[in-house]
């Protein structure tokens, strides 16, 4: 695993329960602006034993990345619901549930 992938994984691990983030936001917070697709690639290739909260990561508009009604979408909706995140028509309200890390989190947790 290269350094960029490690940065993305560390950033994903910081998303708190009950919050969601977009692929682009995670790339930005990991210090890799414009690399949203890399976030998706890292998620697809990450070993299961990392137990990354993949279900907390959405498109920029709050939409799930999976097709509505698909098995993956239903699993994601169930996991988000378990954390109190409401999904309506395959979308999450990013203003309500979007992760906004504090400056301290950005400086001390994400910049390791």
N, C-alpha and C positions, 0 to 999 in steps of 0.2 A: 504494500500500500504506500503510495507516495504522499508527500507532505500536503498537497492540496486536498487529497481525499481525507487525510487525517483531520485537517481543519474543518472540513464539512461535517464529518462524523462528530467531532467535538461540539460543533454548533448545534447540530440536530439534537444531541443529548441534553442540551440546555433548555429546550422548549418545555415549559411547565405543563402539567396536566391541566386540561380545560382551556388551553390556548392552541391556536394554529398559526402557521407561518407559510409564506409562499416560497416556492423554489428560488425565485429571484432574491427575496429578502434574505434567505439563508446564505446564498452565494455572497451577497453584499456583506453580511455580518461575519462571514468566514474570511473576508478580505479578498474575495474573488469576484468583483463586480462583473456582470455580464455573463456569468458562468452558470446560469440556472439549469441548463441541460446537464451539466456535470453533477449537480445535486441529484437529479434523477438517475443518472448512471451509477453514482455511488450507492444510492438506495437499492437499486436492482442487484448490485454485485456484493453488497455487504453480507457477511456471514450472519446467519440467524442468531448465533450466540451473542452478538452485540445487543440484541433486543432493542433496536432503534425504534422510536415512536413514529414510524413511517406514516401512520394514519393522521398525524397532525400536520402534514405537509400538503398544501393545496396549490392550485393555480392562483395567479395574481388576483383574479376576480372572485376568489373564494370557491370556485368550482372544484369538485373532486376530479382527479385525473382519470378515473375509470368511468366507463359508460354507465349511465343510469340503469339500475336494475341488474347489473352484472354481479357475479358472486363477490368480486373484489370490492365493488362499491358498497355492497351490503355489509361486508366485514368492516370496512372503514366507517360506515355510518354507525354500526353497532358499537365500535370502539369509541368513537367520538361521543355518542350518546351516554356511554358509561362514565364519561368525564364531564357530562353536563353540557356538551356542545350540541347545539341544535342544527340539524341539516334539513333545509327545505328545498325541494326540487333539485337535489344533488348539489346544493351550494350552502356555504356557511357565510354568515355576515362577518366580514373581516373587521369591521369597526367594533363589533361587539366582542368577538373572540380572538382577534388578531394579537399576536404576541408583540409586545412593545418592551423590549428589555431596557432596564434602567442603565444609566451611564456607568454605574458601578459594575453591573453585569458585563457590559461591553468591555470595560477596561480590565477587569480582573478575571472574569470567567472565560470570555471569548478570545482574549489576546494571549493565550498561553503558548 
